[in-house]
Amino acid sequence: MVVIDIPLGAVAYDKSGIGYRVVEVFDDVVTLEKPDRARLKAN
């Protein structure tokens, strides 16, 4: 069993560079939220 501590609000990027914000971690299920591109470019 692997335990990974993922902080809420962390951003994971996929291969195309789109960021997904972690909004919920429950047991082994991680909920990701895809921010809109305008907000991504602004950061």
C-alpha positions in Angstrom: 0.0 0.0 0.0 1.4 3.4 -1.0 0.4 6.5 0.9 0.8 9.8 -0.8 0.2 13.0 1.1 -1.4 15.4 -1.4 -2.2 18.9 0.0 -5.4 20.5 -1.0 -4.9 23.3 -3.5 -1.9 21.5 -5.1 -1.8 21.7 -8.9 -0.9 18.6 -11.0 -0.1 19.0 -14.7 -0.8 16.5 -17.4 1.3 15.9 -20.5 -0.1 18.8 -22.4 0.7 21.3 -19.6 -2.9 21.8 -18.3 -3.1 22.2 -14.6 -5.6 20.4 -12.4 -6.2 21.7 -8.9 -6.7 19.2 -6.1 -10.0 20.0 -4.4 -10.7 16.9 -2.4 -8.9 13.8 -1.1 -11.1 11.0 0.3 -9.6 7.6 1.0 -7.8 6.8 -2.3 -10.0 9.1 -4.5 -8.5 12.4 -5.5 -10.9 15.0 -6.9 -9.4 17.3 -9.5 -10.7 20.6 -10.8 -9.7 21.9 -14.2 -9.3 25.6 -14.1 -10.2 27.6 -17.1 -7.3 28.5 -19.5 -7.6 32.3 -18.9 -6.8 31.8 -15.3 -4.0 29.4 -16.1 -2.4 32.0 -18.4 -2.8 34.7 -15.9 -0.8 32.9 -13.3 
